[in-house]
Amino acid sequence: MPEDESRPALLLSATLRLPASDGALHQPAGAWACEERLIDDAEQAVAAAAKHINRVASRRIAALLGDEAGRW
């Protein structure tokens, strides 16, 4: 909610779809003998996805924002 509710506010949402090859994503280890290995594998999957998103999306978002970035 805006601090001053007497003024109109606008909430926007955007979806940025990024291409990803199989090599950019984490490959699961397969069968997990214990919960710790499952958690480690899940953490690696999230880290690999975040690294890919940061590498690919940062340039695209900067291009979308252009020279006016942060001057809303």
PDB file of N, CA, C, O and CB in Angstrom:
ATOM      1  N   MET A   1       0.833  -1.182   0.000  1.00  0.00           N
ATOM      2  CA  MET A   1       0.000   0.000   0.000  1.00  0.00           C
ATOM      3  C   MET A   1       0.880   1.249   0.000  1.00  0.00           C
ATOM      4  O   MET A   1       1.913   1.286   0.670  1.00  0.00           O
ATOM      5  CB  MET A   1      -0.949  -0.004   1.213  1.00  0.00           C
ATOM      6  N   PRO A   2       0.475   2.259  -0.744  1.00  0.00           N
ATOM      7  CA  PRO A   2       1.237   3.500  -0.728  1.00  0.00           C
ATOM      8  C   PRO A   2       1.101   4.208   0.617  1.00  0.00           C
ATOM      9  O   PRO A   2       0.105   4.047   1.322  1.00  0.00           O
ATOM     10  CB  PRO A   2       0.778   4.420  -1.859  1.00  0.00           C
ATOM     11  N   GLU A   3       2.125   4.995   0.959  1.00  0.00           N
ATOM     12  CA  GLU A   3       2.079   5.740   2.214  1.00  0.00           C
ATOM     13  C   GLU A   3       0.919   6.728   2.232  1.00  0.00           C
ATOM     14  O   GLU A   3       0.242   6.885   3.248  1.00  0.00           O
ATOM     15  CB  GLU A   3       3.395   6.477   2.441  1.00  0.00           C
ATOM     16  N   ASP A   4       0.697   7.388   1.106  1.00  0.00           N
ATOM     17  CA  ASP A   4      -0.378   8.367   0.994  1.00  0.00           C
ATOM     18  C   ASP A   4      -1.488   7.743   0.158  1.00  0.00           C
ATOM     19  O   ASP A   4      -1.417   7.750  -1.071  1.00  0.00           O
ATOM     20  CB  ASP A   4       0.129   9.712   0.360  1.00  0.00           C
ATOM     21  N   GLU A   5      -2.503   7.210   0.809  1.00  0.00           N
ATOM     22  CA  GLU A   5      -3.571   6.498   0.098  1.00  0.00           C
ATOM     23  C   GLU A   5      -4.524   7.424  -0.635  1.00  0.00           C
ATOM     24  O   GLU A   5      -5.426   6.950  -1.326  1.00  0.00           O
ATOM     25  CB  GLU A   5      -4.351   5.654   1.063  1.00  0.00           C
ATOM     26  N   SER A   6      -4.348   8.733  -0.504  1.00  0.00           N
ATOM     27  CA  SER A   6      -5.199   9.663  -1.238  1.00  0.00           C
ATOM     28  C   SER A   6      -4.742   9.802  -2.685  1.00  0.00           C
ATOM     29  O   SER A   6      -5.482  10.311  -3.526  1.00  0.00           O
ATOM     30  CB  SER A   6      -5.206  11.029  -0.556  1.00  0.00           C
ATOM     31  N   ARG A   7      -3.523   9.351  -2.978  1.00  0.00           N
ATOM     32  CA  ARG A   7      -2.998   9.420  -4.342  1.00  0.00           C
ATOM     33  C   ARG A   7      -3.154   8.067  -5.020  1.00  0.00           C
ATOM     34  O   ARG A   7      -3.036   7.032  -4.365  1.00  0.00           O
ATOM     35  CB  ARG A   7      -1.513   9.860  -4.342  1.00  0.00           C
ATOM     36  N   PRO A   8      -3.414   8.060  -6.315  1.00  0.00           N
ATOM     37  CA  PRO A   8      -3.519   6.778  -7.026  1.00  0.00           C
ATOM     38  C   PRO A   8      -2.183   6.048  -7.036  1.00  0.00           C
ATOM     39  O   PRO A   8      -1.123   6.672  -7.010  1.00  0.00           O
ATOM     40  CB  PRO A   8      -4.004   6.999  -8.468  1.00  0.00           C
ATOM     41  N   ALA A   9      -2.243   4.751  -7.072  1.00  0.00           N
ATOM     42  CA  ALA A   9      -1.040   3.923  -7.141  1.00  0.00           C
ATOM     43  C   ALA A   9      -1.240   2.870  -8.219  1.00  0.00           C
ATOM     44  O   ALA A   9      -2.367   2.477  -8.519  1.00  0.00           O
ATOM     45  CB  ALA A   9      -0.725   3.258  -5.763  1.00  0.00           C
ATOM     46  N   LEU A  10      -0.152   2.427  -8.788  1.00  0.00           N
ATOM     47  CA  LEU A  10      -0.201   1.435  -9.848  1.00  0.00           C
ATOM     48  C   LEU A  10       0.761   0.306  -9.507  1.00  0.00           C
ATOM     49  O   LEU A  10       1.928   0.554  -9.203  1.00  0.00           O
ATOM     50  CB  LEU A  10       0.147   2.067 -11.221  1.00  0.00           C
ATOM     51  N   LEU A  11       0.287  -0.913  -9.556  1.00  0.00           N
ATOM     52  CA  LEU A  11       1.122  -2.083  -9.321  1.00  0.00           C
ATOM     53  C   LEU A  11       1.261  -2.827 -10.640  1.00  0.00           C
ATOM     54  O   LEU A  11       0.265  -3.204 -11.257  1.00  0.00           O
ATOM     55  CB  LEU A  11       0.519  -3.006  -8.207  1.00  0.00           C
ATOM     56  N   LEU A  12       2.494  -3.036 -11.067  1.00  0.00           N
ATOM     57  CA  LEU A  12       2.764  -3.712 -12.332  1.00  0.00           C
ATOM     58  C   LEU A  12       3.441  -5.052 -12.082  1.00  0.00           C
ATOM     59  O   LEU A  12       4.107  -5.255 -11.067  1.00  0.00           O
ATOM     60  CB  LEU A  12       3.638  -2.833 -13.242  1.00  0.00           C
ATOM     61  N   SER A  13       3.257  -5.938 -13.010  1.00  0.00           N
ATOM     62  CA  SER A  13       3.912  -7.230 -12.965  1.00  0.00           C
ATOM     63  C   SER A  13       4.405  -7.557 -14.372  1.00  0.00           C
ATOM     64  O   SER A  13       3.749  -7.227 -15.360  1.00  0.00           O
ATOM     65  CB  SER A  13       2.949  -8.336 -12.425  1.00  0.00           C
ATOM     66  N   ALA A  14       5.540  -8.195 -14.453  1.00  0.00           N
ATOM     67  CA  ALA A  14       6.087  -8.580 -15.752  1.00  0.00           C
ATOM     68  C   ALA A  14       6.640  -9.988 -15.663  1.00  0.00           C
ATOM     69  O   ALA A  14       7.099 -10.427 -14.609  1.00  0.00           O
ATOM     70  CB  ALA A  14       7.185  -7.590 -16.212  1.00  0.00           C
ATOM     71  N   THR A  15       6.591 -10.681 -16.774  1.00  0.00           N
ATOM     72  CA  THR A  15       7.170 -12.015 -16.872  1.00  0.00           C
ATOM     73  C   THR A  15       8.250 -11.968 -17.942  1.00  0.00           C
ATOM     74  O   THR A  15       7.990 -11.578 -19.080  1.00  0.00           O
ATOM     75  CB  THR A  15       6.081 -13.098 -17.204  1.00  0.00           C
ATOM     76  N   LEU A  16       9.445 -12.362 -17.576  1.00  0.00           N
ATOM     77  CA  LEU A  16      10.555 -12.409 -18.515  1.00  0.00           C
ATOM     78  C   LEU A  16      10.921 -13.871 -18.705  1.00  0.00           C
ATOM     79  O   LEU A  16      11.406 -14.529 -17.785  1.00  0.00           O
ATOM     80  CB  LEU A  16      11.782 -11.568 -18.010  1.00  0.00           C
ATOM     81  N   ARG A  17      10.683 -14.367 -19.905  1.00  0.00           N
ATOM     82  CA  ARG A  17      10.993 -15.766 -20.205  1.00  0.00           C
ATOM     83  C   ARG A  17      12.392 -15.832 -20.795  1.00  0.00           C
ATOM     84  O   ARG A  17      12.721 -15.111 -21.737  1.00  0.00           O
ATOM     85  CB  ARG A  17       9.944 -16.387 -21.185  1.00  0.00           C
ATOM     86  N   LEU A  18      13.210 -16.712 -20.225  1.00  0.00           N
ATOM     87  CA  LEU A  18      14.601 -16.831 -20.646  1.00  0.00           C
ATOM     88  C   LEU A  18      14.872 -18.206 -21.237  1.00  0.00           C
ATOM     89  O   LEU A  18      14.404 -19.214 -20.708  1.00  0.00           O
ATOM     90  CB  LEU A  18      15.540 -16.568 -19.471  1.00  0.00           C
ATOM     91  N   PRO A  19      15.625 -18.251 -22.330  1.00  0.00           N
ATOM     92  CA  PRO A  19      15.994 -19.556 -22.880  1.00  0.00           C
ATOM     93  C   PRO A  19      17.037 -20.224 -21.987  1.00  0.00           C
ATOM     94  O   PRO A  19      17.874 -19.551 -21.385  1.00  0.00           O
ATOM     95  CB  PRO A  19      16.534 -19.410 -24.324  1.00  0.00           C
ATOM     96  N   ALA A  20      16.982 -21.521 -21.908  1.00  0.00           N
ATOM     97  CA  ALA A  20      17.967 -22.269 -21.118  1.00  0.00           C
ATOM     98  C   ALA A  20      18.220 -23.605 -21.794  1.00  0.00           C
ATOM     99  O   ALA A  20      17.295 -24.373 -22.057  1.00  0.00           O
ATOM    100  CB  ALA A  20      17.480 -22.476 -19.647  1.00  0.00           C
ATOM    101  N   SER A  21      19.477 -23.862 -22.066  1.00  0.00           N
ATOM    102  CA  SER A  21      19.831 -25.160 -22.625  1.00  0.00           C
ATOM    103  C   SER A  21      19.996 -26.154 -21.479  1.00  0.00           C
ATOM    104  O   SER A  21      20.103 -25.759 -20.319  1.00  0.00           O
ATOM    105  CB  SER A  21      21.133 -25.068 -23.482  1.00  0.00           C
ATOM    106  N   ASP A  22      20.015 -27.418 -21.802  1.00  0.00           N
ATOM    107  CA  ASP A  22      20.201 -28.440 -20.773  1.00  0.00           C
ATOM    108  C   ASP A  22      21.512 -28.245 -20.024  1.00  0.00           C
ATOM    109  O   ASP A  22      21.600 -28.563 -18.839  1.00  0.00           O
ATOM    110  CB  ASP A  22      20.161 -29.833 -21.395  1.00  0.00           C
ATOM    111  N   GLY A  23      22.526 -27.727 -20.699  1.00  0.00           N
ATOM    112  CA  GLY A  23      23.821 -27.515 -20.061  1.00  0.00           C
ATOM    113  C   GLY A  23      23.807 -26.409 -19.020  1.00  0.00           C
ATOM    114  O   GLY A  23      24.679 -26.366 -18.152  1.00  0.00           O
ATOM    115  N   ALA A  24      22.820 -25.506 -19.096  1.00  0.00           N
ATOM    116  CA  ALA A  24      22.743 -24.386 -18.149  1.00  0.00           C
ATOM    117  C   ALA A  24      22.066 -24.784 -16.846  1.00  0.00           C
ATOM    118  O   ALA A  24      22.155 -24.064 -15.852  1.00  0.00           O
ATOM    119  CB  ALA A  24      21.997 -23.220 -18.774  1.00  0.00           C
ATOM    120  N   LEU A  25      21.396 -25.913 -16.848  1.00  0.00           N
ATOM    121  CA  LEU A  25      20.637 -26.333 -15.675  1.00  0.00           C
ATOM    122  C   LEU A  25      21.333 -27.480 -14.952  1.00  0.00           C
ATOM    123  O   LEU A  25      22.092 -28.240 -15.553  1.00  0.00           O
ATOM    124  CB  LEU A  25      19.222 -26.746 -16.077  1.00  0.00           C
ATOM    125  N   HIS A  26      21.067 -27.593 -13.677  1.00  0.00           N
ATOM    126  CA  HIS A  26      21.659 -28.646 -12.848  1.00  0.00           C
ATOM    127  C   HIS A  26      21.047 -30.004 -13.200  1.00  0.00           C
ATOM    128  O   HIS A  26      19.831 -30.131 -13.352  1.00  0.00           O
ATOM    129  CB  HIS A  26      21.454 -28.335 -11.343  1.00  0.00           C
ATOM    130  N   GLN A  27      21.888 -30.990 -13.324  1.00  0.00           N
ATOM    131  CA  GLN A  27      21.417 -32.352 -13.575  1.00  0.00           C
ATOM    132  C   GLN A  27      21.349 -33.095 -12.253  1.00  0.00           C
ATOM    133  O   GLN A  27      22.379 -33.240 -11.594  1.00  0.00           O
ATOM    134  CB  GLN A  27      22.343 -33.096 -14.583  1.00  0.00           C
ATOM    135  N   PRO A  28      20.185 -33.572 -11.836  1.00  0.00           N
ATOM    136  CA  PRO A  28      20.059 -34.289 -10.554  1.00  0.00           C
ATOM    137  C   PRO A  28      20.972 -35.515 -10.509  1.00  0.00           C
ATOM    138  O   PRO A  28      21.279 -36.135 -11.527  1.00  0.00           O
ATOM    139  CB  PRO A  28      18.598 -34.719 -10.322  1.00  0.00           C
ATOM    140  N   ALA A  29      21.387 -35.832  -9.296  1.00  0.00           N
ATOM    141  CA  ALA A  29      22.293 -36.962  -9.106  1.00  0.00           C
ATOM    142  C   ALA A  29      21.601 -38.302  -9.333  1.00  0.00           C
ATOM    143  O   ALA A  29      22.269 -39.296  -9.622  1.00  0.00           O
ATOM    144  CB  ALA A  29      22.883 -36.923  -7.712  1.00  0.00           C
ATOM    145  N   GLY A  30      20.301 -38.346  -9.211  1.00  0.00           N
ATOM    146  CA  GLY A  30      19.568 -39.600  -9.389  1.00  0.00           C
ATOM    147  C   GLY A  30      18.908 -40.021  -8.098  1.00  0.00           C
ATOM    148  O   GLY A  30      18.175 -39.241  -7.489  1.00  0.00           O
ATOM    149  N   ALA A  31      19.159 -41.245  -7.673  1.00  0.00           N
ATOM    150  CA  ALA A  31      18.567 -41.749  -6.430  1.00  0.00           C
ATOM    151  C   ALA A  31      19.333 -41.182  -5.239  1.00  0.00           C
ATOM    152  O   ALA A  31      20.562 -41.129  -5.248  1.00  0.00           O
ATOM    153  CB  ALA A  31      18.577 -43.308  -6.397  1.00  0.00           C
ATOM    154  N   TRP A  32      18.593 -40.759  -4.214  1.00  0.00           N
ATOM    155  CA  TRP A  32      19.214 -40.175  -3.031  1.00  0.00           C
ATOM    156  C   TRP A  32      19.057 -41.134  -1.866  1.00  0.00           C
ATOM    157  O   TRP A  32      17.951 -41.556  -1.526  1.00  0.00           O
ATOM    158  CB  TRP A  32      18.596 -38.796  -2.697  1.00  0.00           C
ATOM    159  N   ALA A  33      20.184 -41.464  -1.264  1.00  0.00           N
ATOM    160  CA  ALA A  33      20.162 -42.414  -0.141  1.00  0.00           C
ATOM    161  C   ALA A  33      19.704 -41.762   1.149  1.00  0.00           C
ATOM    162  O   ALA A  33      19.179 -42.434   2.037  1.00  0.00           O
ATOM    163  CB  ALA A  33      21.537 -43.023   0.060  1.00  0.00           C
ATOM    164  N   CYS A  34      19.903 -40.448   1.258  1.00  0.00           N
ATOM    165  CA  CYS A  34      19.516 -39.775   2.495  1.00  0.00           C
ATOM    166  C   CYS A  34      19.014 -38.366   2.179  1.00  0.00           C
ATOM    167  O   CYS A  34      19.262 -37.819   1.104  1.00  0.00           O
ATOM    168  CB  CYS A  34      20.707 -39.722   3.491  1.00  0.00           C
ATOM    169  N   GLU A  35      18.317 -37.812   3.132  1.00  0.00           N
ATOM    170  CA  GLU A  35      17.711 -36.493   2.957  1.00  0.00           C
ATOM    171  C   GLU A  35      18.756 -35.406   2.703  1.00  0.00           C
ATOM    172  O   GLU A  35      18.498 -34.478   1.937  1.00  0.00           O
ATOM    173  CB  GLU A  35      16.886 -36.135   4.183  1.00  0.00           C
ATOM    174  N   GLU A  36      19.930 -35.504   3.332  1.00  0.00           N
ATOM    175  CA  GLU A  36      20.966 -34.498   3.161  1.00  0.00           C
ATOM    176  C   GLU A  36      21.402 -34.394   1.702  1.00  0.00           C
ATOM    177  O   GLU A  36      21.631 -33.293   1.201  1.00  0.00           O
ATOM    178  CB  GLU A  36      22.163 -34.819   4.048  1.00  0.00           C
ATOM    179  N   ARG A  37      21.519 -35.515   1.027  1.00  0.00           N
ATOM    180  CA  ARG A  37      21.917 -35.487  -0.389  1.00  0.00           C
ATOM    181  C   ARG A  37      20.824 -34.874  -1.253  1.00  0.00           C
ATOM    182  O   ARG A  37      21.116 -34.168  -2.218  1.00  0.00           O
ATOM    183  CB  ARG A  37      22.243 -36.904  -0.887  1.00  0.00           C
ATOM    184  N   LEU A  38      19.581 -35.137  -0.914  1.00  0.00           N
ATOM    185  CA  LEU A  38      18.462 -34.542  -1.641  1.00  0.00           C
ATOM    186  C   LEU A  38      18.496 -33.026  -1.471  1.00  0.00           C
ATOM    187  O   LEU A  38      18.298 -32.287  -2.435  1.00  0.00           O
ATOM    188  CB  LEU A  38      17.107 -35.120  -1.145  1.00  0.00           C
ATOM    189  N   ILE A  39      18.747 -32.563  -0.247  1.00  0.00           N
ATOM    190  CA  ILE A  39      18.823 -31.127   0.028  1.00  0.00           C
ATOM    191  C   ILE A  39      20.003 -30.509  -0.715  1.00  0.00           C
ATOM    192  O   ILE A  39      19.861 -29.443  -1.315  1.00  0.00           O
ATOM    193  CB  ILE A  39      18.950 -30.868   1.546  1.00  0.00           C
ATOM    194  N   ASP A  40      21.163 -31.160  -0.686  1.00  0.00           N
ATOM    195  CA  ASP A  40      22.332 -30.659  -1.414  1.00  0.00           C
ATOM    196  C   ASP A  40      22.039 -30.538  -2.906  1.00  0.00           C
ATOM    197  O   ASP A  40      22.404 -29.547  -3.539  1.00  0.00           O
ATOM    198  CB  ASP A  40      23.539 -31.579  -1.190  1.00  0.00           C
ATOM    199  N   ASP A  41      21.379 -31.549  -3.461  1.00  0.00           N
ATOM    200  CA  ASP A  41      21.046 -31.540  -4.878  1.00  0.00           C
ATOM    201  C   ASP A  41      20.083 -30.403  -5.191  1.00  0.00           C
ATOM    202  O   ASP A  41      20.236 -29.727  -6.208  1.00  0.00           O
ATOM    203  CB  ASP A  41      20.440 -32.884  -5.299  1.00  0.00           C
ATOM    204  N   ALA A  42      19.094 -30.184  -4.332  1.00  0.00           N
ATOM    205  CA  ALA A  42      18.133 -29.098  -4.529  1.00  0.00           C
ATOM    206  C   ALA A  42      18.838 -27.743  -4.455  1.00  0.00           C
ATOM    207  O   ALA A  42      18.547 -26.853  -5.254  1.00  0.00           O
ATOM    208  CB  ALA A  42      17.005 -29.175  -3.476  1.00  0.00           C
ATOM    209  N   GLU A  43      19.761 -27.580  -3.505  1.00  0.00           N
ATOM    210  CA  GLU A  43      20.507 -26.326  -3.384  1.00  0.00           C
ATOM    211  C   GLU A  43      21.352 -26.073  -4.622  1.00  0.00           C
ATOM    212  O   GLU A  43      21.455 -24.934  -5.080  1.00  0.00           O
ATOM    213  CB  GLU A  43      21.396 -26.348  -2.138  1.00  0.00           C
ATOM    214  N   GLN A  44      21.952 -27.109  -5.164  1.00  0.00           N
ATOM    215  CA  GLN A  44      22.744 -26.964  -6.383  1.00  0.00           C
ATOM    216  C   GLN A  44      21.866 -26.581  -7.567  1.00  0.00           C
ATOM    217  O   GLN A  44      22.274 -25.786  -8.414  1.00  0.00           O
ATOM    218  CB  GLN A  44      23.497 -28.260  -6.687  1.00  0.00           C
ATOM    219  N   ALA A  45      20.666 -27.142  -7.627  1.00  0.00           N
ATOM    220  CA  ALA A  45      19.740 -26.813  -8.714  1.00  0.00           C
ATOM    221  C   ALA A  45      19.332 -25.342  -8.649  1.00  0.00           C
ATOM    222  O   ALA A  45      19.299 -24.660  -9.674  1.00  0.00           O
ATOM    223  CB  ALA A  45      18.490 -27.715  -8.649  1.00  0.00           C
ATOM    224  N   VAL A  46      19.024 -24.856  -7.458  1.00  0.00           N
ATOM    225  CA  VAL A  46      18.643 -23.450  -7.298  1.00  0.00           C
ATOM    226  C   VAL A  46      19.817 -22.540  -7.635  1.00  0.00           C
ATOM    227  O   VAL A  46      19.635 -21.527  -8.310  1.00  0.00           O
ATOM    228  CB  VAL A  46      18.152 -23.179  -5.861  1.00  0.00           C
ATOM    229  N   ALA A  47      21.017 -22.884  -7.177  1.00  0.00           N
ATOM    230  CA  ALA A  47      22.205 -22.073  -7.454  1.00  0.00           C
ATOM    231  C   ALA A  47      22.488 -22.010  -8.957  1.00  0.00           C
ATOM    232  O   ALA A  47      22.822 -20.945  -9.477  1.00  0.00           O
ATOM    233  CB  ALA A  47      23.427 -22.641  -6.709  1.00  0.00           C
ATOM    234  N   ALA A  48      22.358 -23.131  -9.652  1.00  0.00           N
ATOM    235  CA  ALA A  48      22.598 -23.158 -11.100  1.00  0.00           C
ATOM    236  C   ALA A  48      21.561 -22.316 -11.836  1.00  0.00           C
ATOM    237  O   ALA A  48      21.900 -21.585 -12.766  1.00  0.00           O
ATOM    238  CB  ALA A  48      22.573 -24.606 -11.625  1.00  0.00           C
ATOM    239  N   ALA A  49      20.301 -22.417 -11.424  1.00  0.00           N
ATOM    240  CA  ALA A  49      19.251 -21.618 -12.067  1.00  0.00           C
ATOM    241  C   ALA A  49      19.464 -20.134 -11.810  1.00  0.00           C
ATOM    242  O   ALA A  49      19.313 -19.328 -12.728  1.00  0.00           O
ATOM    243  CB  ALA A  49      17.864 -22.044 -11.562  1.00  0.00           C
ATOM    244  N   ALA A  50      19.812 -19.753 -10.585  1.00  0.00           N
ATOM    245  CA  ALA A  50      20.042 -18.347 -10.255  1.00  0.00           C
ATOM    246  C   ALA A  50      21.221 -17.788 -11.041  1.00  0.00           C
ATOM    247  O   ALA A  50      21.163 -16.658 -11.526  1.00  0.00           O
ATOM    248  CB  ALA A  50      20.287 -18.184  -8.752  1.00  0.00           C
ATOM    249  N   LYS A  51      22.284 -18.564 -11.169  1.00  0.00           N
ATOM    250  CA  LYS A  51      23.465 -18.126 -11.928  1.00  0.00           C
ATOM    251  C   LYS A  51      23.091 -17.873 -13.384  1.00  0.00           C
ATOM    252  O   LYS A  51      23.493 -16.865 -13.966  1.00  0.00           O
ATOM    253  CB  LYS A  51      24.598 -19.182 -11.842  1.00  0.00           C
ATOM    254  N   HIS A  52      22.328 -18.779 -13.966  1.00  0.00           N
ATOM    255  CA  HIS A  52      21.903 -18.625 -15.352  1.00  0.00           C
ATOM    256  C   HIS A  52      20.996 -17.401 -15.504  1.00  0.00           C
ATOM    257  O   HIS A  52      21.174 -16.611 -16.431  1.00  0.00           O
ATOM    258  CB  HIS A  52      21.177 -19.894 -15.833  1.00  0.00           C
ATOM    259  N   ILE A  53      20.042 -17.245 -14.615  1.00  0.00           N
ATOM    260  CA  ILE A  53      19.117 -16.105 -14.680  1.00  0.00           C
ATOM    261  C   ILE A  53      19.889 -14.798 -14.556  1.00  0.00           C
ATOM    262  O   ILE A  53      19.649 -13.866 -15.325  1.00  0.00           O
ATOM    263  CB  ILE A  53      18.041 -16.202 -13.567  1.00  0.00           C
ATOM    264  N   ASN A  54      20.804 -14.714 -13.610  1.00  0.00           N
ATOM    265  CA  ASN A  54      21.585 -13.490 -13.433  1.00  0.00           C
ATOM    266  C   ASN A  54      22.421 -13.177 -14.669  1.00  0.00           C
ATOM    267  O   ASN A  54      22.534 -12.018 -15.069  1.00  0.00           O
ATOM    268  CB  ASN A  54      22.490 -13.613 -12.209  1.00  0.00           C
ATOM    269  N   ARG A  55      22.998 -14.193 -15.266  1.00  0.00           N
ATOM    270  CA  ARG A  55      23.854 -13.982 -16.432  1.00  0.00           C
ATOM    271  C   ARG A  55      23.038 -13.527 -17.640  1.00  0.00           C
ATOM    272  O   ARG A  55      23.439 -12.598 -18.341  1.00  0.00           O
ATOM    273  CB  ARG A  55      24.621 -15.264 -16.768  1.00  0.00           C
ATOM    274  N   VAL A  56      21.903 -14.169 -17.888  1.00  0.00           N
ATOM    275  CA  VAL A  56      21.115 -13.887 -19.085  1.00  0.00           C
ATOM    276  C   VAL A  56      20.177 -12.697 -18.883  1.00  0.00           C
ATOM    277  O   VAL A  56      20.088 -11.826 -19.749  1.00  0.00           O
ATOM    278  CB  VAL A  56      20.312 -15.117 -19.483  1.00  0.00           C
ATOM    279  N   ALA A  57      19.488 -12.655 -17.762  1.00  0.00           N
ATOM    280  CA  ALA A  57      18.457 -11.642 -17.561  1.00  0.00           C
ATOM    281  C   ALA A  57      19.028 -10.259 -17.302  1.00  0.00           C
ATOM    282  O   ALA A  57      18.401  -9.265 -17.668  1.00  0.00           O
ATOM    283  CB  ALA A  57      17.572 -12.036 -16.418  1.00  0.00           C
ATOM    284  N   SER A  58      20.189 -10.163 -16.686  1.00  0.00           N
ATOM    285  CA  SER A  58      20.711  -8.844 -16.328  1.00  0.00           C
ATOM    286  C   SER A  58      20.874  -7.954 -17.552  1.00  0.00           C
ATOM    287  O   SER A  58      20.531  -6.773 -17.499  1.00  0.00           O
ATOM    288  CB  SER A  58      22.046  -8.982 -15.608  1.00  0.00           C
ATOM    289  N   ARG A  59      21.384  -8.486 -18.640  1.00  0.00           N
ATOM    290  CA  ARG A  59      21.555  -7.694 -19.865  1.00  0.00           C
ATOM    291  C   ARG A  59      20.201  -7.308 -20.456  1.00  0.00           C
ATOM    292  O   ARG A  59      20.026  -6.185 -20.930  1.00  0.00           O
ATOM    293  CB  ARG A  59      22.381  -8.478 -20.905  1.00  0.00           C
ATOM    294  N   ARG A  60      19.258  -8.222 -20.428  1.00  0.00           N
ATOM    295  CA  ARG A  60      17.941  -7.938 -21.010  1.00  0.00           C
ATOM    296  C   ARG A  60      17.169  -6.913 -20.188  1.00  0.00           C
ATOM    297  O   ARG A  60      16.512  -6.035 -20.747  1.00  0.00           O
ATOM    298  CB  ARG A  60      17.125  -9.224 -21.126  1.00  0.00           C
ATOM    299  N   ILE A  61      17.246  -7.019 -18.881  1.00  0.00           N
ATOM    300  CA  ILE A  61      16.557  -6.051 -18.023  1.00  0.00           C
ATOM    301  C   ILE A  61      17.197  -4.674 -18.175  1.00  0.00           C
ATOM    302  O   ILE A  61      16.487  -3.670 -18.237  1.00  0.00           O
ATOM    303  CB  ILE A  61      16.593  -6.504 -16.540  1.00  0.00           C
ATOM    304  N   ALA A  62      18.515  -4.612 -18.235  1.00  0.00           N
ATOM    305  CA  ALA A  62      19.197  -3.328 -18.432  1.00  0.00           C
ATOM    306  C   ALA A  62      18.773  -2.704 -19.757  1.00  0.00           C
ATOM    307  O   ALA A  62      18.577  -1.491 -19.837  1.00  0.00           O
ATOM    308  CB  ALA A  62      20.734  -3.513 -18.395  1.00  0.00           C
ATOM    309  N   ALA A  63      18.629  -3.527 -20.798  1.00  0.00           N
ATOM    310  CA  ALA A  63      18.201  -3.006 -22.093  1.00  0.00           C
ATOM    311  C   ALA A  63      16.761  -2.500 -22.030  1.00  0.00           C
ATOM    312  O   ALA A  63      16.434  -1.488 -22.650  1.00  0.00           O
ATOM    313  CB  ALA A  63      18.336  -4.087 -23.174  1.00  0.00           C
ATOM    314  N   LEU A  64      15.900  -3.194 -21.289  1.00  0.00           N
ATOM    315  CA  LEU A  64      14.512  -2.750 -21.153  1.00  0.00           C
ATOM    316  C   LEU A  64      14.422  -1.432 -20.391  1.00  0.00           C
ATOM    317  O   LEU A  64      13.630  -0.561 -20.750  1.00  0.00           O
ATOM    318  CB  LEU A  64      13.680  -3.820 -20.444  1.00  0.00           C
ATOM    319  N   LEU A  65      15.225  -1.283 -19.347  1.00  0.00           N
ATOM    320  CA  LEU A  65      15.188  -0.067 -18.548  1.00  0.00           C
ATOM    321  C   LEU A  65      15.857   1.102 -19.255  1.00  0.00           C
ATOM    322  O   LEU A  65      15.446   2.251 -19.097  1.00  0.00           O
ATOM    323  CB  LEU A  65      15.850  -0.305 -17.212  1.00  0.00           C
ATOM    324  N   GLY A  66      16.872   0.808 -20.021  1.00  0.00           N
ATOM    325  CA  GLY A  66      17.566   1.855 -20.781  1.00  0.00           C
ATOM    326  C   GLY A  66      18.213   2.897 -19.903  1.00  0.00           C
ATOM    327  O   GLY A  66      18.544   2.632 -18.748  1.00  0.00           O
ATOM    328  N   ASP A  67      18.394   4.089 -20.455  1.00  0.00           N
ATOM    329  CA  ASP A  67      19.078   5.174 -19.764  1.00  0.00           C
ATOM    330  C   ASP A  67      18.258   5.757 -18.609  1.00  0.00           C
ATOM    331  O   ASP A  67      18.812   6.439 -17.748  1.00  0.00           O
ATOM    332  CB  ASP A  67      19.414   6.264 -20.746  1.00  0.00           C
ATOM    333  N   GLU A  68      16.979   5.504 -18.581  1.00  0.00           N
ATOM    334  CA  GLU A  68      16.110   6.068 -17.545  1.00  0.00           C
ATOM    335  C   GLU A  68      15.972   5.166 -16.334  1.00  0.00           C
ATOM    336  O   GLU A  68      15.111   5.417 -15.491  1.00  0.00           O
ATOM    337  CB  GLU A  68      14.747   6.347 -18.113  1.00  0.00           C
ATOM    338  N   ALA A  69      16.767   4.149 -16.215  1.00  0.00           N
ATOM    339  CA  ALA A  69      16.662   3.197 -15.101  1.00  0.00           C
ATOM    340  C   ALA A  69      16.746   3.917 -13.766  1.00  0.00           C
ATOM    341  O   ALA A  69      17.663   4.703 -13.527  1.00  0.00           O
ATOM    342  CB  ALA A  69      17.763   2.131 -15.193  1.00  0.00           C
ATOM    343  N   GLY A  70      15.787   3.642 -12.906  1.00  0.00           N
ATOM    344  CA  GLY A  70      15.784   4.203 -11.567  1.00  0.00           C
ATOM    345  C   GLY A  70      15.263   5.624 -11.473  1.00  0.00           C
ATOM    346  O   GLY A  70      15.281   6.211 -10.391  1.00  0.00           O
ATOM    347  N   ARG A  71      14.801   6.190 -12.573  1.00  0.00           N
ATOM    348  CA  ARG A  71      14.319   7.583 -12.570  1.00  0.00           C
ATOM    349  C   ARG A  71      12.816   7.626 -12.794  1.00  0.00           C
ATOM    350  O   ARG A  71      12.344   8.304 -13.707  1.00  0.00           O
ATOM    351  CB  ARG A  71      15.040   8.417 -13.655  1.00  0.00           C
ATOM    352  N   TRP A  72      12.074   6.922 -11.984  1.00  0.00           N
ATOM    353  CA  TRP A  72      10.633   6.870 -12.157  1.00  0.00           C
ATOM    354  C   TRP A  72      10.019   7.940 -11.315  1.00  0.00           C
ATOM    355  O   TRP A  72       8.797   8.089 -11.299  1.00  0.00           O
ATOM    356  CB  TRP A  72      10.063   5.494 -11.792  1.00  0.00           C
TER     357      TRP A  72
END
